């Protein structure tokens, strides 16, 4: 049971990661075409409810959906940011000290004519857990239906066998 939960959770995390990759790729041009990151960050959050953070090349937060950038720590040493320097995307599942929650983060390094910055998207793992529970609920309902159907069929089959045995018993008593 626990093993299957872990498998479903890992699958859901992978699906969310793929979705965040796609979203960041689509958003890259929008972020390149403006310096008003706060406006885009708010807009993206209102549409997706995902955490969005824009980080400069030195690790300072320029915009964030949940906190004031000036109150946030330097992000340059965060694993997902460091990975994005050598890979197309950086990824990490870790605890956010800012929000006191576990997040899946995906970071994309964005190069512009004036420099570079990091675009980080995050999903609260509680959202992933709710998604896993939703899948489990559907599976449980489906299995309950199958169980009840099998129980009914067994009852009907038992009733039919009992009737057939009764007929055989009557026949044998006559013989």
Helices and strands as residue ranges (DSSP letters): H 2-32, H 37-48, E 51-56, E 61-64, G 69-71, H 79-84, E 89-96, E 101-112, E 115-124, H 125-174
